[in-house]
Amino acid sequence: RHERIHTRRPYHVDRADKFSLDDDLVNLEVLNEDTIIHQLQKRYADLQIYTYVGDILIALNPFQNLSIYSPQFSKLYHGVKRSSNPPHIFASADAAYQSMVTFSKDQCIIISGESGAGKTESAHLIVQHLTFLGKANNRTLREKILQVNPLVEAFGNACTAINDNSSRFGKYLEMMFTPTGAVMGAKISEYLLEKSRVIKQAVGEKNFHIFYYIYAGLYHQKKLAEYRLPDKKPPRYIDNETGRVMHDIVTKDSYGKQFEAIQHCFRIIGFTDEEVYSVYRILTGILNTGNIEFAAISSQHQTDKSEVPNPEALDNAAALLSIGSEELQEALTSHCVVTRGETIIRTNTVDKAVDVRDAMAKALYGRLFSWIVNRINTLLQPDKNIWQVTLHRTINAESGMNVGILDIFGFENFARNSFEQLCINIANEQIQFYFNQHIFALEQMEYQSEGIDATTVEYEDNRPLLDMFLQKPMGLLSLLDEESRFPQATDLTLVDKFEDNLRCKYFWRPKGVELSFGIQHYAGKVLYDASAFLEKNRDTLPADVVVVLRTSENKLLQQLFSSPLTKTGNLAQARARVTAASRSLPPQLSAGRIKVDTMEVMRHPEETTNMKRQTMASYFRYSLMDLLSKMVVGQPHFIRCIKPNDDREALMFSHERVLLQLRYTGILETVKIRQKGYSHRILFEEFVKRYYYLAFKAHETPLGSRENCLAILEKSKLDNWILGKTKVFLKYYHIEQLNLFLREVIGRVVVMQAYIKGWLGARRYKKVKDKRENSAITIQS
């Protein structure tokens, strides 16, 4: 009864004002890699996984469950001074929330770190704490928001060689709040889903979680036959070299439980039963599509013809996708070519047919994932009719504020790195650049322009490397797109092209391996295998397949292939003309009308599938731009996740691994700039407007002058600040102190108001009472 589970657990909830200097690396007297590592190791051994670097949080993955995320911890980190409690991810969420409410400004929490460092879990915890802080009266909304992550992750996460629950897409979740700070909705943006995982996984890796969950769920509900899934040999897309897939699906409790959890998520968020049924049919349709086999037909004239010798898988897939199996076979084994106004039908070789089959499976999954995200956004958007009256002003849902949370795939370096790893690592390169800009570059530029003498901190700028990737027309992605346009190009000509044009220290080509090239990333050297680069970049889906899928009787599937794709490669929010038109017609007409309406869309669909083909590289470029434009709006808060070891072992601290991560994320430089620099730089007018209560009377409206700023700073007894030409320069801890002073002053005002109102009320009451007594006496007399 009296035993503590973690005898060394250092979190004493009652420690009110005992601020430990160890909590913040900025307080270290001797600043070098050894002291920082020693500090982190000591804390990690005590299960203190969080440490501050000024206003930045370092989070070491504990690889075990810690009991420090309960509601009582949420209460502990609610609008209090940061130094009142040990460092915690809830404190970072609270800081973002308080900044948003105090300054009415959007916030953005950026979680970075390599794969397996704990980013996804950190994102969950932030959402959990923000829903606690922004308690809306609407409890169902809070529950819905908490179900979003598990649902999206079931479809977008998978088991990789270094992480059992790796995000295979980028996720930016925006939580929307009213000006008073109540949560009123959420929106999720997804980027760059790794669709190629649907059709093939590397050794030791798995397909997306949802395929195993749904298989186990349908097995336990005895519904495998209804969805035409075998109960002995697993479908090809989820089979692997161990041969234990079916055994795991049948015996592992976790899969079945996860399936129930996903059903629960769908229900809570608000998906209809019909929508969920359609999703299951499409997923099982994909698994059956993967089992379609092709064989070559040799005739006198042609040997490049293919057929489906065993129609069982074909019929199953067609039935689940509600399309004709002959039409599906035709779309897979032949293709239309339009030349000089004539349509010629050409046959596909076996290899080509296999490619078309796989392209169809990838497109089905990618568009389904996009649709689920869009549907979540529709169900969680703020009610446009929320009208609230706060402090005598009426606000509607449009005038709310956001906290954005970025959880994106971490830096990856596998035994074999392909196109997906290249995209993932470029995205991480961009986030590192954003961090550098915020922490170092902008700060040092302002010192110069404001004429302040502050020590400059050297840091590793990865701008030249980003230019090598993103520049036009000679950047790596532009060269890849250019090569993808040549039908005769091969992966070898692509690598040759890279070598000829990318002449810089970040790119090299190893001797003796034709199809590979190396990049010196900010986080280390990575060798990429270029085979299938062009194919993956083209990401072609033949128009014939689109035509067939548009004839599906499954409303959802029809919609997936009638909606256009956005520039980031996602499904545009549904405006499916076909289905909308057919829904509004009487049933006897609708069948005929669909044909007419879809025929408009079905002229050989060059214009609808966009023959000026978008490539994966161009989707990727737009995704990065879109993501950055969202991040730049908000005031950033950084959380750096660090992986203490590669074996996912609790309490094991690998000195070398941690040191490497600290080096490439620039933590040492960050500590220095937080120690010596001024992370808050506020214009005189803004500063006076925000804090004039501290030194002036409420009815005064002082000018935003240097003298008035001085008066406020002296009154609040802060130290170590500097005044520039137009701005007040403050340390990272000053803002919190000023906000606490402000809260105290406003608190006093409120007390004064309460007393005055009480006194006025009593006086009014006495008058009425006297009047009544006099009236009674008058009547009596």
N, C-alpha and C positions, 0 to 999 in steps of 0.2 A: 504493500500500500504506500509505503513512504519512499520507494525507490524512484529516482528520476530516470527517465528514459535516456537522455543524454546527460551523463554526469558532468560533462565539461561544457554544457551549453551555457554560453555567457549572457544570454538575453534575460536580464532581470527586468521585468515589466515595470517594477516600481522605481527604476533609477530615474528620478525626475530631472535633476539638474547636473548630474555628474557627467560632465563632458570629458570624454577621454581624448587626449591629444593623438592617440594612435588611430583614431577614426578617420583622420584626414592626412593624406601623404604630404600635403602642403606644409604641415607642422614639423616635418623632419628637419633636423638641424643640418645633418650631412646629407647631401643630395647626390646619390649616384645609383647605378643599377643594383649594386649589392644591397644597399640599405632598403631600397624599395622592395626587392625580391624577399629579403629577410622579413620585412614587415608583413607582406602579403602571406608568406608561408606561416608565420607565427599565428596570424589571425585565422588562416584556413584550418590549422590544426585545432584551434578552439571553436571550429564551426562558425566563425564569423566570416561569411562568404562575401559580405559587402564592405567596400572601402571607398571613401570619397577622394577625389582629386579636386579640391575646391568645390565647384558645383557639378562636377562630372562624377558619375557612379561607376566603379569597377565591380563587376559581379563574377565571381568564380563559380563554375558549375559544381555543386556539391555531390552530384551523382547519387543522391539519396533524398528521401522525403524529410524535410525539416518542418517542425510544427511551429512555424513563425508567420503563418499567413492566415490565422484564424480571425474572426470578427473582432476579438479583443485587441489584436495588433492593428487592425484597421482603425479602431477608435484611437489608438495610441498615436497614429500618424495622421492626425486630422487637424490641420491649421495650427500646429505648434512650431516652436523654434526648432530649427534643424538640429541644433546641438543638444536638445533635450533628450533625444533618444539615439540609440546606436544607428549607424547607417543602414538603410533598408530601401528596397525598391519602392515600397509604399511612399517613402519620403520624396522620391523623385516624382512620382505621380502627383503627390500632394503639392509639390512646388509648381508643377505645370498648371494644376487646377487653380491654385491661389493666384498665380500670375494672370491667368485668363480672367478670373473674376475681378481682380484688383484693377487691371489695366485695360479690360475689355479688348484683349488682343488674342488672336489665334495662337495656339501653341503646337509644337511638334516634338514628339519624343522619338529619337533615332537610336535604335538598338542595333549594334553591330558586333561582329565577331565571327570566327570561322565556324564551319559546319560542326555541330555537336557542342557548341559552347553554351547553349542554353537560351538562345534568343526567343524561340517560340514560347517557352515556359514563362520567360520574363514578360512577353507581350500579354499572355493570359493574366498574369498577376496585376499588370497595370490596368487592364480593362476591369478586372475585379475591383480594384481600389477606386477607380474613377466612377464606377457605377455606385459604389458605396458613398463616395463624396457627393455625387450629383443626384442624391436620392430624389427620384421623381415620385409624385403621388401615384403614378401609374406603375404598379408593381409588375404587371405583365410585360411592359416594355423593358424593364430591367432584366427580367428573366430571358426575354428574347435576345437581348444584346449578349448575354453571357453564353447563349447557345450558338452564336455565330461562329466563333473560332473552331469549336470541335467539329461542326458540320463541314466547314470549308476545308479543314485539315484532313478530314477523312478522304476527300476527293483530291486534295492537292499535295499531300505528304506521302512519303514512302520510306521504306527501309533501304539505306545505302550501306556501303562497306564501313562507314565511320559513324553512322548515326541511325538508330532504329526509327526515329520519327523526324526525318529530314524534310524541310519545306522544299518542294520542287517548283515553287512559284514565288513571286514577290507579292507581299500583301501590305496595303496601306489602309488602315482602318481609321475612319474619322468619326469621333463621337461628338454629337452636337448638343450644345447646352443653351438654355435661356440665359439672358443677361444676369439673372439672379443665381445662376449656377445649377439649375436642375437639368438633368439629362433629358433630351426630348427626341433623340433619334440617332441613327448611325448609318454610315455609308462605307462600303468596302470597295477598294479598287484592286484588281488582280493584274499581275504582269507576268508574261513569259512563262506560262505553264510548260513544263518539260514533257510535251506530248509524246516524244519518241519512246518514253518509258512504257507506254501502253503496249507497244508491239515487241519490244525487246529490252531485256535488262542485263546488265553486266553480271559476271559470276559473283555469287554471294549477295546479290541485291534482289529486291522484290518489286512487283508492280505497285500501283497506288493502293493504299489501304482498303479502299471501298470494295474492290473486287473480292478480297478475302472475307470481308465482313458480310457482304451480301450473300456470298456462297454459303457461309456457315449459317447465316440466318435462314436462308431458304431450305437448307438441309434439315435444320432442326424443326422448321415448320412443315416438313414433308412436302415442299413445293418445288423441288428440283425439276420434276417431270413437266410441271406447268410452264416453267421457263426453259425447258429443253436443255437442261444441264446434266452431264453425266455424273454418276456417283462413284465411279471407279477411277477413271483416268482424268486428270484435270485438263481443262482447255489449254491449248498451246501457249496463249498469252500469259498464263500464270504458272505454267509448269517450269520447273528448274532442274538443275543437275543433281540435286539431292534425292529427288524422287519421294520426298516426304510431304509434299504440298497437301495432298488429299488427307493424309493422316493428321496433319496440323489442323486443317479445316474441320475435320470431324471431331477431334479430341480437344482442341484448345478452347477452354472456356472463354478466353478473352475475346476471340472473334465474335462469338455469339452475343456476348454482353455488349460489345461495341456496336453490333448491328441494332440491338434494342436501343442503345443510346442515340444512334443516328435517327432511328424512327421517332424517338422522343424529340430530338432537335427539329426535325421537319414539322412535327405537330405543333410544338411550342411557337416556332417562328411564324407559322401560319400557312404552310403549304397545304393544298387540298389533297385528299386521298387519291384523286384522279391524277394529279400532277406527279405524286410520288410513285404511283403505279407506272406511269409513262417513263419516269426516270429508271426504274428497275428494268423495264422492258428494253430500254436503250442499252443499259449496261450489260445485260445478259445477251443482247443482240451483238454487242461488240465481241464478247467472249466467243460466241458461235461463229462470227465472221472470221476470227483468227483460225478456226479449224477447217476453213474451205481450202481444199487441195487442188492443184492444177496439174494436168499432164499434157505433154506435147502430142499433137496429131501430126503424123507425117503423111503427106499425100505426094503425088507426083510433082506438083509445082511448088508447094510451100512446106517448109518445116517450121515456120514460125507461128503456127497456130496453136492455141491452147484450148483445153476443155476441162470441165469439172467431172472427173470420172465417177466420184461418189457424191450423189446429190444431197445426202442427209444433212450435212452441216449447212449447205446452201439453203435448203428448205427451212431449216431451223432459224437461220439468221433472217431470212426474208419474212418468215411468219412473225418473229418478234418485232421486226422493224415495220411490220404491216405494209410490205411492198410485194410485188409479184416476183417469184423466184426466177422466172425466165428473164424478166427485165434486168434483175440483178446480175444474173449470169452474163447477159449480153454486155452490161456496162463494165463488168470485170474483164471480159475476154476480148473486147473490141473497142474501138474508139472512132468517133466521127471526125473527119477532117473537112473543113469547108475551104474549097479552092475555087476561085472565079465563080462564086455563086452556086457551085455544085457541092452537094454533100456526098463524100465518099466514105464508106465504112472500111476501116483497116483492122486487121486482127492483131491481137497482142501475143507476144511470146510468153512463155511460162514465167520468166523473170519479171516481165512487164506486168503481167496479171497479178503476181504476188505483190509488186510495188503498189498497184492500184488498190488491192485489197487492204494493205497496211495503211495507205494514205486515207482510205475511207474510215478505217477504225480510229486513226488519230483525229481526223476532222470531227467525227461523231463525239469523241470524248472531249476535245477542246471546246467545241461549241456548247456541249451540255454543261461543262464546268462554268463557262461564261454565263449561260442562261441562269444557272443556280445563283451565281453572284448577283446578277441583275434582279432576280426575283427577290432575293434577300433585301436588296436596296429598296425595292418598291414596298416591301412589307415593313421596313424599318424607317422609312422616311418620315420626318417630322410631320405631324398633322398640320396642314396649312391653315387649319381653323383654330389652332391654339392661340387664343388671345389672352394675354395676362395683363393685369394691371399691377405695375410695380412702381412704387414711389411716384404715384400720380401720373405715370406715363404709360400709355398702352403700347405693348410690343407684340409683334406677331412672329411666327416661326422664321421669317426671312432674316430677322435682325439678330439671330443667335450667333454663338461663337463655337469654334471647334478645337478639339485636341486631336491631332493626328498621331497615329502610332505606326512606325515603319518596322515591319519584321520581314526581312528579305533573306533569301538563301545566302549562307555564309561562304567565305572564300574556300575553294576546294582544290585539292591536289591529290588525285588518285594515282594508282599504278598506270591507268590509261585515261588520258583526258581528251574529251572530244569537243564538239561544237558547243554542247550545253555548258561544259565547264568554262569555255572561253567567255560565253555571254555572262555567266554567273560572276566570273572574276572581273570582267570589265565593269559590271554593276557595282561590285565592291570597291573597285578602283575609284569610281565616281563618288561613292559615299565617303571614302577616305579623303578625297579632294574637298568635298563639302565641309567635312570636319576641319581640315587644315585651314580652309578659307575663314571659317568662323572663329576658330580658336587662335590662329596666328596672323594670317594675312590682313584681315580687316582691322584687327586691333592695332597692328604695327603701322598700317597706313594712316590710321587716325592720329597716332602719336605725332607723326610727321606733319600732317595737315594742321593739327591744333598747336604745334610748336611745343610739344612736351618732351622733356628729356627722360626717356625710359630705355632701359637696356633692351636691345633686340635679342630675340631668341632664335637661334638657327633651327630650322626644321627641314625635313625631307619633302620637297614639293614634287608631287607626282603629275604636275600639269603636262610636261613634255610627253609622258607615257600615254596620258589620255588623248593628247593630240594625235599621237601615232595611231590610236584606234579610231578616233571619231572624225578626224579632219576630212574635208572634201577637197579635191577628188582623190588624194593619194593616201588616205588613211586605210587601215587594214579592212574595215567594214566596207568602205567604198570599193576597194579592189576586189573584195569577195563578191559584191553585187555585180560588178562589171563582168567578172569571170562567169558568174551564174547565167549571164545573158547569152553566152556563146554555147550553142548546142554541142560543139565538138570539145569543149573544155573538159579536162579531167582534174582530179584532185592533185595530180602531180604538177600540171601546168599552173594550178593555183599556188602551190608552195613556191614554184619557180618565180611566179609573179611577185609574191611577197618578198622573196629574197632580193629580187632586182630593185624593188621600189622602197622597201622599208630599211633604209640604210641608217640605223641608229644603234646605240649601245644596248637598247632594251630587247632587240630581236636577234636571234642567232639560229643557225641551222646545224644540227649535229651531223657529224660525218657518218657516212655509211647507212643512215636510215633515211630513205628517200622521202617517205610521206610524213615527216614530222618537222616541227619547228618549235623553238623555245622562246618564252617571254620572261623577262626579268620584272615580275610584278612588285608592287610595294611590299607584298607579304612573302616574297621569295621567288625562286625560279620554278617555272612550270613548263613541262614538255607536253606539247599537244600533238595528238595523232590526227592527221588531216583527212583520213579516209572517211568518205561519206559526207564531208563538209558541204560540197556543192548540192548534193541531194537534199540534205537537211535544210540548207538555206533556201532552196527553191520552194520546198514544202508544197509541191503541186498536188492539187486535187482535180482530177479530170472532170470536165464539164458534164460528161455523160453520167457520172455518178451523182452529181448535184441534181440533174434532171430526174433521175429515178427516185432519189430520196425526197424530192418535193412532191412526188405522187403519193407519199405515205398516207395511210388513213389515220396515223397517230398525229393528233393536232400539234403536239409539242415538237415532234420530229419535223413536221412540215414547217413550223415556225423557225426551227434552228437553221434551216437552209434557205429560208426566204428573207431573213433579216441580213442586211449587209454587215461586213466587218468594219470596225473602226480602224484608225491609223495605227493603233497599238495592237491590232490583231485580235481584239475581243469582239464579241457579238454586240452589235448596237442594241440599245434598249428597244424592245420589241415594238415594231410598227408593221406587223406582218399583214400586208394588204390583202393577201389571198385569204387567209383564215378569217380575217375580220369580215371580208365581204361575204364569205360563204356562211358565216355564223348568222348574219342578219337576214338570210333568205329562208323562205318556207322550205321544209325538207324535200318536197318533191322537185323543187327547182334547183336546190343547192347542188345536187350531184352534177347536173348538166352545167351549171354555172361555174363550178370549180374548174371544169375543163377549160371553159372559155378564159376564165380569169388567169388560170395558171398558164394557159397557152401564151398569153402576153409575156409571161415571165419565161416561158420555155422556148421561145425562139432560140436557136442554138445559143446557150446562155453565155456568150462571150461577154456581153455587156454586164451581165449580172455577177459573173465570178471574176470580173475584172482581169482581162487578158494582159493589161499592163501590169503584170504580176507583182504583187507586193512580195518581198522576200522576208525571211525571218530577221535578217539584219536590219531591214528598214523598220519592221515592227519594233525591233529592239531599240533602235535609235529614238523612235517616237515615244516608246515607253519610258526611256530614261528622261527625255525632255518633260514628259507629263509628270513623272514622279518628282523631278526637281522643282517644277513650277508649283507643285503642291507644298513641298517642303519649305520653299523660300518664303511663302506667305507667313508661316508661323515663326514664333520665337523658339529656337531649338533647345532641347535638353538632351544630353548624350548619355547613353548607357553602354559601356564597353564590356561585352561578355568575354570571359577568358576560360579556356579549357585547361584545367590543371594537369591532365594526363590523357594519353591516347587510348587507354584501356578501359575507360568509363568506370574506374575504380573509385569508391568513396575514400576520402581522406588521403589519397595518394597525390603528392605534389611533385611534379617533374620540373626540376629547376630549369633545364634547358628549354622545354616546351614553353613555359611561362615567359622566360626571358625573351625568347624569339617573338612572342606575341606582343610583349611590352615594347620591344624595339620597333616592330613594324607599325604599331598603332601610334607610336610617338608619345608614349605615356611620360617618359622622362622629360621631354620638352614641354609637355602639357603641365607637369608639376611645376616646372620652372616659370612658365608664363603665368600660371595661376598665383604663384608665390610673389612674382615681381610686378605682374601686369595689372591692368584695370579692366575687368571683363564687362563692367557696365558703364556705358558712355551715354549720358542723357543731355539733350539740348536744354539750355537755360530755361526757356519758356515752359517746356514740358516739365522740368524739375520743379519749378515754382508752382505750376498749376497742380501738380500732383501732391506736393508736400507743404503748401503754404500754411496750412492749419498749424504746423509745428511751431511757427514763429510769429504768425500774424493773427489778427482777429478775424472771426468768421465772415464779417460783412465787408472786410477790406478785399480789394482785388489788386494785389501788388503786381508790378511789372516783372516780366521775365528777365531781370537784369543780373549781372554778375554780383552786385552788392546784396541783392535779395537772396541769391543762392548762398552767399557767404553767411548771411544771417541765419538761414535755416540750418546749415551745416554746423555752425557754432552752437546753436541752441540745442541741437541733437547730440552734441559732444562726440562726434565721430572722429576717428584719427586716420591718417594715411590717405586722405583724398587729395586730388589735385584739380584745379580749375584750368581749363584750356581757353581758347579764344571764344568758342561758342558753346562748349559742353562741360558738364561736370563729370570727372573721371572717378569712378568708385571701385572698390574691391568687390569680389564676388559676395562677401558676407555683409556688405553694407546695406544692400537692398532689403534683406530680411530684417535687419535692425530698424531701418526706417519704417518698413511696413508695420512692425510691431509697435513702434512709437505712435504711428498714425492710428493704429487700432485702439491704443490706449486713449489718445486724445479724443477720438470719436466716441469711445466708450464713455469718457467723462461727460462729453456733450450730451450723450443719450441719458445719462443719470440726471444731469441738470434739467434736461427737458422733462424727464419723468417727474422730478420734484415739483417743477413749476406747474406742470399740467395737473399734478395732484392738488397743489395749493389752489389753483384756479377752480378746479372742480369742487373742492371743499367750499370755497367762497360762494360759488354759484349755488351749491346745494343749500348753504346757510340762508342765502337770500330767498330762495324758493320756499324754504321751511318757514322763515319769518313771515313771508307774504301769506302763506297758507294759514298760519296761526292767526294773523291779524284778520284775514278774511273770515275765519271761523268765528272769531270773537264778534266781528261786525254782524254776521248773520245771527249769532246767538242773541246779541243785544237787540 
